[in-house]
Amino acid sequence: MTAIFARPAYHEALMRLIDRHLLRDLAYVNGRWIAGTEGHSFQVTDPSSSATLAFVASLGAEETGIAIDAAAAAFPLWRAKLPQERAAILKEWHRLVLAAKEDLALLMTLEQGKPLAEARGEIDYAASFIEWYAEEGKRVNAESVTSHLPDAEMIIRREPLGVVGVITPWNFPSAMLTRKGAAALAAGCTIVAHPSSETPLSALALAELAERAGIPAGVFNVVTGDAATIVGRLCEDNRVRAMSFTGSTEIGKLIAAQCMPTMKRLVLELGGHAPLIIFEDADIDRAADIAMAAKFATSGQDCLAANRIFVQRPILSAFNAAFAGRIAALKIGNGLTEGIDIGPLMHERAMTKVEAQVGDAIKRGARLIAGGKRHAAGPLFFEPTLLVDVPDDALVMREETFGPVAAVTAFDHEDEVIARANDTEYGLVAYAVTENGARQLRVSRALEYGMVAINRVKITGGPIPFGGWKQSGLGREGSRHGIEAFSEVKYICIDTAG
């Protein structure tokens, strides 16, 4: 095994790690920690300070092919294990992840920027998928069929697909890997994972813990480096039978096109543009609390974030006042500082997009109530922002916003707001706040979204089918649907007359 800390640690906060073996700067392929054949690396920085965290091995098409080779070779033995055997290994991985929560959360905050309390929450969330699928893997083959033919016994089985490519984003670097990876592993598949180059340390730490848990060599591989090169190699290889990706709709379409020649199974969790609809019967304080949670978690860098907040006109002024007061109380700064609510944006591209959306909204007549500019905490910090009276043709109402910008607009009637909420190419999640039970049912049915939250924000977890309609993706993650995505149905008919 290659020694860690082959390169110096540049960030003093890394010295707070209890288990320094969780800081890895090499890729993990076939049970070995490797550098690329060219010896290239890329820099990982702390978005709060721009300080260097590590230089991580940058692999290419050749090493990706080696990882696919390893995963394909490991597949027969992994699929042959009893589901209970795979479950035992996954449960040990789950235990180790929870035991290392403080270190994993520290690494995440350093490379992603989210407040440490949110990072701890994500580690719990990530671990929950491992535990869920450890159990769900035992129940994959629960379907049966009654024969309609004489002298015939009919069997329906689900069997693992094979090698799965897993592509994870930077905003939830641990949870997205376990939600995809644990499902595939529990189904009996092997995986080649590619984490975002902004946040590879979280994925590599999970690989270290997976190795300790007893996941065999070749079953779980993590390839770091240039996304276009690595993902392209995964897409073109016939042995990779499925691709699971979380990211933008634009990139998801490119992956789908690249996978078409090999007819891969696709699980795509893509962009969101969530509406939050607050009806006049809502409790103002409750509605404002829901809006805060739906908009400002992960500094707004969340595909589930409420981008368009529709408030029925009779309560608009009261809601805006309550919402503005809560926004003003948010604390901005380095996520390692206790009590911080808003961390940095991930990169300058995100900052530029947020600034453009705010400027465009004001130009089109929106009123700026709070924030609206960069924060003194650092170059990637943006003030929590409230825009009201935002017209529907503003960019912030038409494009996904990945930042701490809340856009509020008024509506008058239920049918009107449903039409406006559905007027988007996205359909991941929608939120509504109302005490009217009949309206709750009408609205939840009328909204063209894969998930609808009524009077709450937190709805995700292992048991639920996470995914969207329209251009928000294909397939589902979590629940039994998440493991079925990595299996094929086989029908067997046996003659019993002989």
C-alpha positions as a printed Julia matrix, in Angstrom:
498×3 Matrix{Float64}:
   0.0     0.0     0.0
   1.38    3.39   -0.94
   2.12    5.63    2.01
  -0.14    8.59    2.61
   1.12   12.15    3.0
   3.55   11.53    0.14
   3.08   15.27   -0.43
   3.03   17.81    2.38
  -0.23   18.88    3.99
  -0.72   22.58    3.27
  -3.69   23.32    5.51
  -3.21   23.41    9.26
  -6.79   22.26    9.9
  -5.84   18.86    8.46
  -3.8    18.34   11.61
  -7.11   18.03   13.45
  -7.75   14.67   11.8
  -7.91   11.9    14.37
  -7.14    9.24   11.75
  -4.74   10.76    9.25
  -4.89    7.67    7.07
  -8.26    8.99    5.9
  -6.51   11.75    3.98
  -5.64   10.13    0.66
  -4.1    11.75   -2.38
  -3.94    8.69   -4.65
  -6.68    6.94   -6.61
  -7.97    3.55   -5.46
  -7.94    0.84   -8.14
  -8.1    -2.93   -7.65
  -7.34   -2.67   -3.95
  -4.25   -0.48   -4.47
  -3.57    3.23   -4.03
  -2.1     4.4    -7.32
  -0.8     7.48   -9.09
  -1.33    8.01  -12.78
   1.24    6.63  -15.21
   2.16   10.2   -16.16
   2.49   11.28  -12.53
   0.05   14.16  -13.0
  -1.94   15.63  -10.13
  -4.49   18.36   -9.52
  -4.86   20.79   -6.67
  -7.69   20.61   -4.15
  -8.33   23.85   -2.28
 -10.41   25.14    0.59
 -13.05   27.45   -0.94
 -13.18   29.47    2.29
  -9.54   30.52    2.12
  -8.2    29.25   -1.22
  -5.51   27.42    0.77
  -4.18   24.17   -0.67
  -5.47   20.97    0.91
  -3.79   18.35   -1.27
  -2.53   17.44   -4.71
  -4.51   14.41   -5.86
  -3.48   11.9    -8.5
  -4.9    12.7   -11.93
  -5.62    9.52  -13.85
  -6.52    9.18  -17.5
  -8.16    6.83  -19.97
  -5.52    4.12  -19.51
  -5.98    3.91  -15.74
  -9.75    4.09  -16.11
  -9.52    1.06  -18.37
  -7.48   -0.72  -15.71
 -10.16    0.07  -13.15
 -12.84   -1.31  -15.48
 -10.7    -4.43  -15.97
 -10.48   -4.86  -12.2
 -14.2    -4.33  -11.68
 -15.09   -6.78  -14.47
 -12.72   -9.42  -13.06
 -14.08   -8.98   -9.53
 -17.73   -9.13  -10.6
 -18.2   -12.96  -10.79
 -17.01  -13.55   -7.23
 -18.87  -10.55   -5.8
 -22.17  -11.49   -7.46
 -21.74  -15.09   -6.26
 -21.65  -14.06   -2.61
 -24.83  -14.59   -0.66
 -26.74  -11.34   -0.12
 -26.14  -11.86    3.59
 -22.39  -11.93    3.0
 -22.48   -8.68    1.04
 -24.73   -7.23    3.74
 -22.24   -8.07    6.48
 -19.48   -6.18    4.66
 -21.72   -3.2     4.0
 -22.77   -3.09    7.65
 -19.14   -2.99    8.69
 -18.58   -0.13    6.22
 -21.57    1.65    7.77
 -20.1     1.19   11.25
 -16.71    2.53   10.22
 -18.23    5.57    8.49
 -20.14    6.55   11.62
 -17.08    5.95   13.8
 -15.09    8.32   11.57
 -17.82   10.96   11.33
 -15.79   13.82   12.8
 -12.87   13.24   10.43
 -15.11   12.77    7.41
 -17.05   15.93    8.24
 -13.82   17.88    8.66
 -12.55   16.77    5.26
 -15.87   17.68    3.67
 -16.0    21.15    5.19
 -12.43   21.81    4.13
 -12.89   20.81    0.5
 -16.55   21.78   -0.01
 -17.04   24.68    2.39
 -20.36   23.74    4.01
 -20.67   24.44    7.75
 -19.33   21.65    9.93
 -22.76   20.93   11.42
 -24.15   20.36    7.91
 -21.17   18.17    7.05
 -21.81   15.99   10.09
 -25.42   15.7     9.0
 -24.33   14.6     5.55
 -22.12   11.86    6.98
 -25.11   10.51    8.92
 -27.14   10.74    5.71
 -24.42    8.97    3.72
 -24.13    6.19    6.28
 -27.89    5.66    6.26
 -27.81    4.56    2.6
 -25.17    1.93    3.35
 -27.28    0.54    6.18
 -30.5     0.64    4.12
 -29.04   -1.23    1.17
 -27.25   -3.75    3.36
 -30.74   -4.88    4.35
 -32.51   -4.24    1.04
 -30.03   -6.45   -0.84
 -31.53   -9.47    0.92
 -34.96   -8.73   -0.55
 -34.18   -8.22   -4.23
 -35.69  -11.54   -5.29
 -39.09  -11.27   -3.65
 -41.22  -11.41   -6.81
 -43.05  -14.55   -7.95
 -45.53  -15.47  -10.67
 -48.32  -18.04  -10.9
 -48.02  -20.15  -14.05
 -50.65  -19.69  -16.76
 -49.35  -22.73  -18.66
 -49.92  -26.41  -17.77
 -46.9   -28.38  -16.59
 -44.73  -25.28  -16.27
 -42.98  -23.7   -13.33
 -42.21  -20.02  -13.73
 -39.5   -18.11  -11.89
 -38.67  -14.41  -11.96
 -35.24  -13.36  -10.76
 -33.34  -10.13  -10.51
 -29.65  -10.49  -11.27
 -26.89   -7.88  -11.01
 -26.05   -5.89  -14.12
 -22.26   -5.97  -13.86
 -19.85   -3.04  -13.72
 -21.46    0.31  -12.82
 -19.97    3.74  -13.46
 -20.72    6.16  -10.62
 -20.23    9.91  -11.17
 -20.69   12.11   -8.1
 -21.0    15.9    -7.61
 -19.18   18.33   -5.34
 -22.16   19.59   -3.3
 -22.86   16.26   -1.54
 -19.58   14.38   -2.02
 -20.21   11.61    0.51
 -23.96   11.02    0.38
 -24.14   10.81   -3.41
 -21.38    8.2    -3.47
 -23.03    5.98   -0.87
 -26.55    6.39   -2.28
 -25.36    5.13   -5.65
 -22.52    2.89   -4.59
 -24.21    1.03   -1.74
 -27.21    0.23   -3.96
 -24.99   -1.14   -6.72
 -22.82   -3.14   -4.31
 -25.83   -4.6    -2.51
 -27.29   -5.68   -5.86
 -24.08   -7.62   -6.56
 -22.49   -5.13   -8.97
 -18.96   -3.77   -8.91
 -18.3    -0.06   -9.36
 -15.86    2.43  -10.83
 -16.53    5.78   -9.2
 -15.37    9.2   -10.35
 -15.77   11.98   -7.77
 -15.79   15.67   -8.65
 -12.3    17.1    -8.82
 -13.39   19.84   -6.41
 -14.14   17.29   -3.68
 -12.2    14.03   -4.18
 -10.98   13.71   -0.59
 -14.37   12.65    0.75
 -14.66    9.84   -1.8
 -11.12    8.62   -1.2
 -11.71    8.55    2.57
 -14.82    6.43    2.0
 -12.73    4.09   -0.17
 -10.22    3.73    2.66
 -13.04    2.75    5.02
 -14.55    0.39    2.44
 -11.22   -1.4     2.17
 -11.06   -1.75    5.95
 -14.62   -3.1     5.95
 -13.55   -5.97    3.72
 -14.86   -4.98    0.3
 -12.66   -7.1    -1.98
 -10.11   -5.68   -4.4
 -11.66   -4.57   -7.66
 -15.2    -4.34   -6.31
 -14.99   -0.65   -5.37
 -12.69    1.6    -7.39
 -12.27    5.38   -7.22
 -10.66    7.06  -10.24
  -9.69   10.71   -9.83
  -8.75   13.11  -12.6
 -10.19   14.83  -15.65
 -13.94   14.22  -15.83
 -14.29   14.29  -19.61
 -11.54   11.71  -20.07
 -12.62    9.35  -17.3
 -16.36    9.54  -17.93
 -15.85    9.21  -21.67
 -13.87    6.01  -21.13
 -16.59    4.61  -18.87
 -19.31    5.47  -21.38
 -17.62    3.79  -24.32
 -16.8     0.47  -22.61
 -19.31   -2.33  -23.22
 -18.45   -3.95  -19.88
 -19.84   -0.94  -18.0
 -23.51   -1.85  -17.97
 -24.91    1.2   -16.15
 -24.0     4.81  -15.46
 -25.28    6.65  -12.41
 -24.7    10.41  -12.46
 -25.69   13.39  -10.34
 -25.09   16.82  -11.83
 -26.37   19.32  -14.33
 -28.97   18.51  -16.98
 -26.51   19.67  -19.64
 -23.84   17.16  -18.61
 -26.45   14.45  -18.06
 -27.55   14.8   -21.69
 -23.94   14.46  -22.85
 -23.49   11.29  -20.8
 -26.74    9.86  -22.14
 -25.6    10.52  -25.72
 -22.21    8.91  -25.07
 -23.88    5.84  -23.54
 -26.35    5.3   -26.38
 -24.0     3.21  -28.6
 -23.57    0.68  -25.78
 -27.21    0.85  -24.54
 -26.3     1.34  -20.89
 -28.78    1.58  -18.07
 -28.93    5.24  -17.01
 -29.72    6.65  -13.58
 -29.52   10.43  -13.9
 -30.27   12.85  -11.07
 -30.08   16.19  -12.84
 -30.96   19.82  -12.31
 -33.76   21.22  -10.2
 -35.67   24.49  -10.11
 -37.93   23.94   -7.13
 -40.97   26.09   -6.47
 -42.1    26.85   -2.93
 -45.79   27.82   -2.86
 -47.07   29.52    0.29
 -50.84   29.86    0.51
 -52.71   32.53    2.44
 -53.81   30.08    5.16
 -50.2    29.32    6.11
 -48.78   30.27    9.48
 -46.32   33.07    8.65
 -43.57   32.0    11.04
 -43.79   28.37    9.98
 -43.72   29.37    6.33
 -40.67   31.57    6.86
 -38.85   28.76    8.67
 -39.66   26.37    5.82
 -38.42   28.9     3.28
 -35.15   29.3     5.16
 -34.53   25.56    5.27
 -35.57   25.05    1.66
 -33.42   27.9     0.32
 -30.26   28.3     2.37
 -29.05   24.77    3.24
 -25.61   24.09    1.72
 -25.47   27.85    1.05
 -28.16   27.34   -1.58
 -25.93   24.95   -3.54
 -28.48   22.15   -3.65
 -30.6    20.75   -6.46
 -33.46   20.6    -3.93
 -33.19   24.3    -3.08
 -36.33   26.41   -3.44
 -35.44   28.75   -6.29
 -38.88   30.31   -6.87
 -40.93   31.31   -3.84
 -44.57   32.06   -4.67
 -46.55   33.76   -1.89
 -50.3    34.42   -2.05
 -50.86   38.17   -2.13
 -52.81   38.67    1.17
 -49.83   37.49    3.24
 -47.02   38.71    0.98
 -45.91   41.72    3.06
 -46.0    39.83    6.35
 -44.07   36.9     4.88
 -41.42   39.14    3.32
 -40.84   40.85    6.66
 -40.52   37.57    8.55
 -38.28   36.07    5.86
 -36.03   39.15    5.69
 -35.55   39.12    9.44
 -34.39   35.53    9.39
 -32.06   36.13    6.46
 -30.47   39.08    8.26
 -29.65   36.79   11.2
 -27.67   34.3     9.13
 -23.98   34.08    9.98
 -21.5    33.91    7.1
 -17.98   32.56    7.32
 -15.6    29.62    7.35
 -17.55   26.41    7.94
 -15.1    25.29   10.63
 -16.31   28.1    12.88
 -19.13   27.1    15.2
 -22.46   28.78   14.52
 -21.83   29.52   10.85
 -24.9    29.18    8.62
 -23.58   30.16    5.19
 -20.26   29.02    3.77
 -18.55   29.91    0.5
 -19.65   29.12   -3.01
 -17.67   26.36   -4.65
 -15.89   28.38   -7.33
 -15.8    31.68   -9.2
 -18.16   30.36  -11.89
 -20.87   29.99   -9.27
 -20.21   33.48   -7.99
 -20.43   34.96  -11.48
 -23.76   33.21  -12.14
 -25.3    34.43   -8.88
 -24.2    38.0    -9.52
 -25.64   37.86  -13.03
 -28.99   36.56  -11.76
 -29.27   39.24   -9.07
 -28.35   42.01  -11.5
 -30.8    40.77  -14.11
 -33.66   40.55  -11.6
 -33.12   44.12  -10.4
 -32.92   45.35  -13.99
 -36.3    43.72  -14.66
 -37.97   45.41  -11.7
 -37.3    43.21   -8.67
 -36.63   44.92   -5.35
 -33.5    44.05   -3.39
 -34.38   43.71    0.31
 -31.19   42.1     1.66
 -27.7    41.16    0.44
 -27.01   41.27   -3.26
 -23.23   41.39   -3.32
 -20.03   39.62   -2.35
 -19.27   39.3     1.34
 -16.12   40.5     3.04
 -15.42   37.01    4.42
 -13.6    36.06    1.21
 -13.7    36.04   -2.58
 -16.17   33.13   -2.79
 -18.63   34.36   -0.17
 -21.92   35.91   -1.26
 -24.32   37.68    1.04
 -27.62   35.88    1.72
 -29.92   37.74   -0.63
 -33.64   38.45   -0.76
 -35.28   39.67   -3.96
 -39.02   40.42   -3.96
 -41.51   41.26   -6.69
 -39.4    39.19   -9.06
 -40.95   38.88  -12.54
 -41.3    35.44  -14.1
 -39.02   36.36  -17.0
 -36.02   37.09  -14.76
 -33.07   34.71  -15.06
 -33.37   33.69  -11.41
 -36.92   32.47  -12.14
 -35.91   30.55  -15.26
 -32.49   29.07  -14.4
 -31.36   26.88  -11.56
 -29.74   29.01   -8.84
 -26.81   27.5    -6.98
 -26.29   30.13   -4.32
 -27.87   31.93   -1.33
 -30.36   34.0    -3.34
 -34.08   33.85   -2.55
 -36.53   35.11   -5.19
 -40.07   35.92   -4.0
 -43.07   36.74   -6.16
 -46.79   37.07   -5.57
 -49.7    34.98   -6.85
 -53.46   35.31   -6.57
 -55.1    31.98   -7.4
 -54.3    28.29   -7.0
 -54.65   27.39  -10.68
 -52.45   30.32  -11.65
 -49.6    29.38   -9.32
 -49.69   25.71  -10.32
 -49.31   26.71  -13.97
 -46.4    29.02  -13.13
 -44.72   26.42  -10.93
 -44.97   23.8   -13.69
 -43.71   26.18  -16.37
 -40.15   24.83  -16.37
 -38.16   22.04  -17.98
 -37.27   20.78  -14.51
 -39.33   18.56  -12.23
 -37.28   17.36   -9.28
 -39.0    18.64   -6.13
 -41.72   21.12   -5.21
 -42.75   22.52   -1.82
 -46.11   23.84   -0.65
 -47.31   25.32    2.63
 -51.03   25.17    3.38
 -53.26   24.01    6.21
 -56.11   23.09    3.86
 -56.22   19.29    3.55
 -58.1    19.22    0.27
 -55.68   21.72   -1.22
 -52.74   19.62   -0.05
 -54.04   16.72   -2.14
 -54.95   18.85   -5.16
 -51.61   20.61   -5.22
 -49.54   17.47   -4.7
 -51.29   15.84   -7.66
 -51.15   18.89   -9.93
 -47.45   19.66   -9.5
 -45.35   18.0   -12.21
 -42.49   16.92   -9.96
 -41.05   13.6    -8.86
 -41.21   14.64   -5.2
 -43.61   16.98   -3.41
 -43.15   18.21    0.16
 -46.16   19.62    2.01
 -45.52   21.74    5.1
 -41.95   20.45    5.5
 -38.54   20.42    3.83
 -36.72   17.26    4.9
 -38.15   14.38    2.88
 -35.19   12.35    1.6
 -33.61    9.18    2.96
 -32.92    5.53    2.24
 -36.53    4.34    2.0
 -37.77    6.96   -0.5
 -37.48    6.98   -4.33
 -35.43   10.11   -5.07
 -35.69   11.46   -8.59
 -37.4    13.85  -10.94
 -39.64   14.26  -13.95
 -38.94   15.92  -17.28
 -35.33   17.1   -17.62
 -34.55   16.54  -13.96
 -33.44   13.01  -14.7
 -34.09    9.34  -15.31
 -34.7     6.58  -12.79
 -34.77    6.69   -9.01
 -32.24    6.46   -6.19
 -33.04    5.17   -2.73
 -35.85    2.73   -1.88
 -36.23   -0.62   -3.64
 -36.26    1.26   -6.94
 -32.66    2.33   -6.33
 -31.37   -1.24   -6.11
 -33.58   -2.46   -8.96
 -31.82    0.04  -11.22
 -28.68   -2.09  -10.95
 -30.32   -5.42  -11.73
 -31.9    -7.13  -14.73
 -35.1    -9.15  -14.69
 -34.68  -12.77  -15.79
 -37.68  -14.99  -16.47
 -37.19  -18.76  -16.26
 -39.81  -21.28  -17.43
 -39.25  -24.96  -16.54
 -41.26  -27.82  -17.98
 -42.46  -30.1   -15.18
 -44.22  -32.78  -17.28
 -41.2   -34.95  -18.04
